[in-house]
């Protein structure tokens, strides 16, 4: 599933689209002891309008996020389509359009028994159809040729227990303490998944798309235990692996200039392919060339290339997962944040044995704690230093 397919599905996941229909919704409440307290199953057209809007918005949010970060596609293992396998369970619920009570209960059982969750939660499952018009050779929509993409979208929503303090009681016309509990199902799911994926403008029953609201807090139990897929690594883990590789191998050659130059080259790749359907990635050869062009020695660059290939196991890292939108310099008591178009205004130098962070400032004024400060012209404190003494420190 690529960005183009995802954007097409997102665009049409709406009651306002003539091509999209939310047909059936199943909802269940699960307590902290994994007990399913209630299950509700309704055709969407039978649900009151105000509830319809909530279901539509919550299920639509499962598709929010960025591919490769909060949205991760997984392939089912071969055994998943066995009779008790996860893929078979989902496929049966899909084919029944959530109308088969037994198929729905088996799917819910797969979720509840195998998912780790810290509190009570609600499971919302929607069966949807999207009419896909095929395209001509000229990449134009053919209004007379269409297929139906049928899919399930599942949202895991925390249930918040609220006890309000003082309330206004209209019946008694008085302000008093509220004694009842409200269990509010959050409209923004923490996790969810889409099955089957929408790939090449059609269903791919061998893949599932896992969704996490917070990419840094993936629920691995859903990926491995509920969906039965092999968890690889998160976007943050990809970035951490990349940083560790540079620190360990490039080591003493790793400078402010090298780090910012590598990041700028990766940003250029991301910009060049931003309109492509597939996420751009960097293979081991590209990584070696980027390092060489950034001033890293051939020996270090080739060592990084070999280890990079081994770490990624022939699956290159996504560019979006290893680039930074800004550069942050930190030392004890000081943090400097630099926009991507200003990295060339900052340099590190060693002058007369002392290390300095130098920042070129174009304007005569800067802001300190939000207040304008005018920079006063001072005597050149480095006037006696020769050009040879102004050496690039090499490390931020």
N, C-alpha and C positions, 0 to 999 in steps of 0.2 A: 504494500500500500504506500503510495507516494503522496507528496504534497498536493499534487493536482487532483488526485482522487479524493483525498481528505477534504480539500476545499470545496469540491463539487458536492460532496455529501453534506458538509456543514451548511452550505448555502441553501440547500433544499430541505434541511431538517427543520421544518416549520409548518404550522397549520396554514400559513399563508401560501404555501407552495401547492400548486395543482398536481405536482408529480409525487408528493409525499403523503403517506397516510400512516398514522399511528393506530393500529387496529385493535390491540388488546393490551391490557396492563394487569400485571400481577404484583401485589404488594404484600409484604410480610413483616411482622415485628418480631425481633429476636432479643431476648434478654441476655444479661451478662453470663448466665449459666448455659448458654446455647440452646435455650428452649424457644421454639417457635410458638409465640402466644396467639397469633392470628394470621390467617391468610385470606386475602381478598382477590378475587379474579373477576374482571369485568371487560366486556367489549367497550372500547373507548367511547363509542357514541352513546353509551348508557350512563357515562359518568357525568355528574353535574359540571357545568361550565367552569366554575371557579376552581374545581379540583383538576379539570383537564389542563388548565393553564399551568398549574404547579407541576403536574406530571411531565408535560411537554418540556418545560424549562429545565427541570432537573435532569431528565434523560438527555436532553441536548447538550448539557454541560459535560457529559462523559466524553464528548468529542473535543472539548476545549484543551488547549495545551499545544506543545510543540513536538512534532515527530522526533524520536530519538532522545527525548528528555522525559516529559510527562506522558507521552504516548509511545508505547513500546510494542512492536509487533513480534509475535512468537509463532513458531511453527510447532504443530503437535508432533510428538514422537509417533512412530508407526503403531505402537500398541494402544494409542489413544482411541482408535476406532474399533477396538474390541468391544464386546457387548457391555462390559462394565467400565469402559474407558470414558474419559471426559469428553472427547470429541463426539463420541456416539451419544452421550447424554445430551449434549447441547444440540446435536443434529435432530434428535427425536423431539425435543421441545420446540425447535424451529419448525419442523415439518407439521407439528400439531397446531402451529400458530397460537400456542399457549392455551389451547382449548382442551387438551387432554390432561385431566387432573393428575393422573399417575406420572406422566412425563414431567409435569411442572414440579410435583413433589420430589421426584428424584433429583431434579436440577437444584431445587432449594436445599435438599439434604446434602448435596455435594458442596454447596457453598457454606452452609452453617457448620457442618461437622469438620471441615478442613481449613476454615479461615480463622486466623488469630485476630481478635479485635479487642480493644481495651474497654469497651463499654457497650451499652445497648445500642442497637442499630436497626435500620429498616432496609429491606431489600426491595428495590423496584425493578421490575423487568418489563420491557415493552417489546411487542412484536410490531415491526414496521415494514412497510414496502415503499420502494422508490422506483418509479417508472423511468427507465434509462432509454433514451432515444439514441439509437446507433448513428454513426456519422458516415458521411459519404467519403469518397477518395479525396475530396477537396476539404476534408475536415469540417464539413457543415452538417448540422443536425438534419436527419431524415425523419420527417414527421410521420411517415408511414411504416417505420421499422423500429420497434421498441421491445424491450424485455423487462421483466420485473425482478428487481433485486430485493429479496426478502431477508430480513436480518433481525437479530435480537440485540437489544442494548440493555445492559444491566448496571444499575447504580447502587452503590453502598453508601447509605447516608446515616451519619450519627444522629442519635436521638438525644436531645438536650432536655434535661429535667429542670424546669424553672419553678421557683417558688417566689412569687412577688410579695413584697412586704405589704404596704398599705394600698388598698384599692378603694374605688368609689362604688358602692353598692346602690344601683339605681332603684331597686325594689324598696329598700329601706331609706333611701336618700341619706346615706351616711358614709363616712370614711371609716373603714375597718380593715383588720388584718385578713389577708387571704389565707384560707385554710387548705384549698385544693392544690394539687400538683398539675402542672401542664407538661406534657411530653411532646416536645416540638420536633418534628422530623426536619432536619436541615435541608434546605433546597440545594445546597452545593454539596455534591457527593465527595467523599474523600478518595474513593476508588470506584472502578467500574471496568466493564469490558464490552467490546463489540464483537459479535460473531454472526456470520463469517465476515472476514474483512472485505472491503470494497477495493478490488485490485484490477487494474486494466478496465475499469468501468463495468465490473462484474463481480460476482461472489467468488471468494476463495475459501472453501470449506476446510482447508488444511491449515489455515492461519487464524489467529485471534489477536485482537488489539487490546492491550491492557492500558488502563487510564489511571493516572495518579494525580491528584490535585497538587501535591507537593512533590516535585521530582526528587528532592533530597530525602523523602520519607516514603519510599516505596514499600508496599506491603508484600514482601516476598512470599508469604504464605499463600496469597492469591495466585501468584504466578506459578509456583511450584506445586502446591497442594490442591488448590481448587481447579486450576486450569491444566495442571499436569505437564507444564513446560519447564525447560531448563533455563534457570535464571543465569544471565551472563554477567553484566555489570551495568551500573547506572552511569548517567552522563558525568556525574561528579567523580565516580571511580575512574572513568576514562581520563578525565583531566588530571586526577591525582597520579595515575600511572604515567602519564606523559610528563608531568612535572618531575616525578621521581627519576624517570629515565634521564632527563636533561641534567638534573642535579648530580646524579651518580656518575654519569659518563662524561658529559661535557665539563663538569666540575670546575676547575680553576679557570677555564676559558669562558665560563658563563658570566657575562657582564650585562649591565643595563642596556648597552647598545645591542648585544646579541639577542637578549630576551625581547626587546621591543621590536627589533627588525624581524625576528621569526614571527611574532604575533601579527605584524603588519602584512607579512607575506601570506599568512593564513587568512587574514581578513580579506585580502585581495581575491583569494580563491573563492571564499564565501560570496563575495560581491559578484564575481564573474558568473557564478552558477546559481545566483539567487532565484532566477526565474525557471530553473530546471525543475522537473517533477521530482527527481530523486535527490536525496541529500548528498552534497559533495563530501568526499572523503579524501584522505591523503595516504598513499601507500608508502612502503619503505624507501623506494627510489626517490619519490618526491620529497620525503622527509630529509633524506641525505642531501639532496640538491638545495633545499631551503637552508639547511645548516651551513653548507659550503658558501652559499651566496651571502650569508649573514656573518661570515668571518671565522667560522669554526674550522679547525684544522681537518685535513682529509682523514687523518687517523681517527680522530674522535667522531667525525661524521659517519664514517663507515662502520664504526663500532655501534653507534646509535642505530644505524640501518639494520644491522643484524639482530640486535636485541629487540628493536621495534617489530620486526617480522615475527620474532619468536613470541613476544608478548601478545600481539594481536592475532596470532595464529591464522595468518593469511586473510584476516578480516580487518581492513583498514579502519582507523578511528574516524568518526564524523568530524568534519571541520568545526561545526557549530559547537561541539562539545569540548574543544581544546583551545578555542580562542577567547580572548578577553575583550570586552567592550571598553575597558579603561585600564590604565596601569596604576597600581598602588604601591608606593614606596613606604616601607615601615622601618623604623629603628626605635630605640628606646625613647618613649615619650613623644615621638613625632610620627605623624602619618601624612603623606602627601598623595593626593589623588589627581591623576593626569588623564585628561581626555585623549582619545585615540589620535586626534589631529594635532596634539601639542607635545608629543613625546620628544620631538627634535629640539624643543626649547629647554630640555632638562639634560644635565650631564653630571657625572661624578668625576672628581679629580682629587689628586693627591698633591698638595702644595706645601713645600718645606716640611714634609713629614706629617702634615695634618690632612685628614680626609674631609672633603667638602662636597655638598650637593649644591650645584649652581643652577639657577633658574633664570632664563632670559625673560625679561618683562618689557613688553612693547610700550605700554601706557605708563604715564607718570604717576598714576594713582592705582592703589590696590584697596581691597576691603579687608578689614580686620574685625572679626566679630560683627560683620554687617555694616561697619562704619568705614567711610572713605578716609584713606590715609595717603598723603602725598609723599613720595619718595624724595628725600633730600640728596643732593649731589654731595658725595664724600670724596676725600682724596683717594687715589688709587692705591689700595693697600698691597696690591701685587705688583706695583710699579718696578720694584727692584728684581722681580723674578724673571728669569729668562724663559724663553719658549720651551727649552728642554726640561725645565723644572715643573711645567704644567703638564703633568702626565695623567692620562686617563686611568682612574683607579681600577676600572674593570669590574667592579661589583657595586650593586646598588645597596 
